[in-house]
Amino acid sequence: MNLQTNLEQSNTLSVNYKLKDSFSEVKSKDSKYRPEYSEILPMLESQSVDRLRSINKKIEFVLKEQGITFGESRKGNYIERPWYLDLIPHIINETEFSIVEKGVKQRLLALNKFLLDIYSDRRILKEKIIPKEIILGDPNYLRDCHAVKVPHDIYLHIGAFDIVRNSDGNFQVIDDNVTIPSGISYAMTNRQVLRQQFPNLFEKSSIKQIWDTTPVMLSILKECAPKQDNNPMVVLLSPGIYNEAYSEHELLASKMGIPLVLPKDLIVKDNHVFMKTVYGLSRIDVIYRRIQDYYIDPVSFYQDSVLGVPGLFSCVRYGNVTVANAIGSGVASSKCLLPFSDAIIRFYLSEEPILRSVPTSLLSDEKFIQHVFANIDYYVIKPKQGTGGFGILIGRESTKSQIEEMKQKVLKNPFEYVAQELIPLSKSKVFSPEEGFRERYVETRFYSFLGH
């Protein structure tokens, strides 16, 4: 299939093959600390290494005591790792945060309207803003969801956006995570633990509060209940203890005061979902799910799934339960949409994008594929779906055999990959007990909620 005539805007040969210096998060061009770091970094640098190591150990101890972990599945083995938190906070000043805040809200609203459209009128495809093959050929576009009404037309109740800074200091979106956004509880824990270690600094500084995060989340989830109810029943549906973010599932359910349930705890009767309890069955109105679309209902989707709730999608069809984020939203997390993100915002909101995406190209044309791999030092190849850095290839950090292996994968399935231009990520300071202060690249995840 040759989509070259439709995809000219998504491929570019105009890469500037000279990487600029990274933007410094902590120092300005005159080598002085930026105002937001002018107090904390001199204070930390004045401490002895032993004192800093002591603070670092306290942080590790608190995280361990609270059971904050993040798991990994590698080669069939599940490994649970302690969560790592650096003692130097990542600070964004109010002016810059305001830009990001408006940008992620705009992006979440546009992607929500995009999902509403592609599962109904498909105007964006009819007007050829996005090639239909990009959407209709994506396995995460679930045809069973077409014309299925979701409460208040909200598909994306929660969105996560991975954002970096380029060499000019401008924020750019490197990835949209809107299917099952994870990490909110880790951000809350990071703030809580650092506040405990530096109470005076937090008291003196004007820091945006996040204590109301889980109450806002719960309010958003209750708002989307399918029926008007003063107190709808909300549950968090987890795949179980072997999920990499299970400790987050526990923490969020606890903070919101809602049941944490596994698929075996739910049952469908007469197109309603019920939770099994010692007192009998309790009807569920809203499911905050942490299970992927294809596994969530073995009757409607992947038949061999042991993680799903049989018959759940039927309950959604009948309007008897809300699933957040909505089933079918996985297509909006495709990196194949990144080349069209500006167009999506303009099409649905009639606004200019506040945040631009990192330049991303589809690998739909063999000539362009050859160009990318001939200049692979300046590209990152990524699967169109996926998180956590799995399956990506950073050209300048890869061996010839790794590059050739990836090239063959792309040539075999070109529509499964995208090429992102390699940009010099910004740098900030971190503390290592072994090496002291050193620089690390920065990528930040921002969250946004959407209510009706």
MOHUJO-V595028 format. One record per pair of residues at least 24 apart in sequence whose C-alpha atoms are under 7 Angstrom apart, sorted by the first residue. I is the first residue (numbers start at 0). J is the second residue. If there is no record, write none. Layout:
I;J / I;J
This chain:
1;364 / 2;363 / 3;363 / 3;364 / 5;130 / 9;338 / 9;360 / 9;361 / 10;360 / 10;361 / 11;360 / 16;377 / 18;422 / 18;423 / 19;166 / 19;423 / 20;166 / 20;423 / 21;166 / 21;423 / 21;424 / 21;425 / 21;426 / 22;165 / 22;166 / 22;167 / 22;168 / 22;425 / 22;426 / 23;425 / 23;426 / 23;427 / 24;425 / 24;426 / 24;427 / 25;427 / 35;90 / 35;92 / 52;432 / 55;86 / 58;192 / 67;246 / 68;246 / 69;243 / 69;244 / 70;242 / 70;243 / 70;244 / 71;243 / 84;189 / 85;429 / 85;430 / 86;193 / 86;430 / 87;429 / 102;353 / 102;354 / 103;447 / 104;447 / 106;344 / 107;158 / 109;343 / 109;344 / 109;347 / 109;348 / 110;331 / 111;153 / 111;154 / 111;155 / 112;347 / 114;154 / 114;328 / 115;152 / 118;144 / 118;145 / 118;146 / 119;145 / 119;146 / 128;342 / 129;339 / 137;330 / 139;327 / 139;329 / 139;330 / 140;327 / 140;330 / 141;327 / 144;327 / 147;316 / 150;223 / 150;225 / 151;223 / 151;451 / 154;324 / 154;325 / 154;328 / 155;324 / 155;325 / 155;449 / 156;219 / 156;323 / 156;324 / 156;448 / 156;449 / 156;450 / 157;324 / 157;447 / 157;448 / 157;449 / 158;446 / 158;447 / 158;448 / 159;444 / 159;445 / 159;446 / 159;447 / 160;444 / 160;445 / 160;446 / 161;442 / 161;443 / 161;444 / 161;445 / 162;442 / 162;443 / 162;444 / 163;424 / 163;441 / 163;442 / 163;443 / 164;424 / 164;425 / 165;422 / 165;423 / 165;424 / 165;425 / 166;423 / 166;424 / 166;425 / 170;354 / 171;354 / 171;355 / 171;356 / 171;357 / 172;354 / 172;355 / 172;356 / 172;357 / 173;356 / 173;357 / 174;334 / 175;332 / 176;332 / 177;331 / 177;332 / 178;324 / 178;328 / 178;329 / 178;332 / 179;289 / 179;324 / 184;247 / 184;250 / 184;251 / 213;254 / 213;255 / 214;255 / 217;255 / 219;450 / 220;285 / 223;321 / 224;284 / 224;285 / 224;320 / 224;321 / 225;284 / 225;318 / 225;319 / 225;320 / 225;321 / 231;284 / 232;283 / 232;284 / 232;285 / 233;257 / 233;283 / 233;284 / 233;285 / 233;286 / 234;258 / 234;259 / 234;260 / 234;285 / 234;286 / 234;287 / 235;259 / 235;260 / 235;286 / 235;287 / 235;288 / 236;260 / 236;261 / 236;262 / 236;286 / 236;287 / 236;288 / 236;289 / 237;261 / 237;288 / 237;289 / 237;290 / 238;262 / 238;289 / 238;290 / 238;306 / 262;306 / 262;307 / 262;308 / 265;308 / 266;308 / 267;310 / 267;311 / 270;313 / 270;314 / 271;314 / 271;319 / 272;314 / 283;320 / 284;320 / 284;321 / 285;320 / 285;321 / 285;322 / 286;321 / 286;322 / 286;323 / 287;322 / 287;323 / 288;322 / 288;323 / 292;326 / 292;327 / 332;384 / 333;383 / 333;384 / 334;383 / 334;384 / 334;417 / 335;361 / 335;383 / 335;417 / 357;419 / 358;419 / 358;420 / 359;417 / 359;418 / 359;419 / 359;420 / 360;417 / 360;418 / 360;419 / 361;417 / 361;418 / 362;413 / 362;414 / 362;416 / 362;417 / 362;418 / 363;413 / 363;414 / 377;420 / 377;421 / 378;418 / 378;419 / 378;420 / 378;421 / 379;418 / 379;419 / 379;420 / 379;421 / 380;416 / 380;417 / 380;418 / 380;419 / 381;416 / 381;417 / 381;418 / 382;415 / 382;416 / 382;417 / 383;415 / 383;416 / 383;417
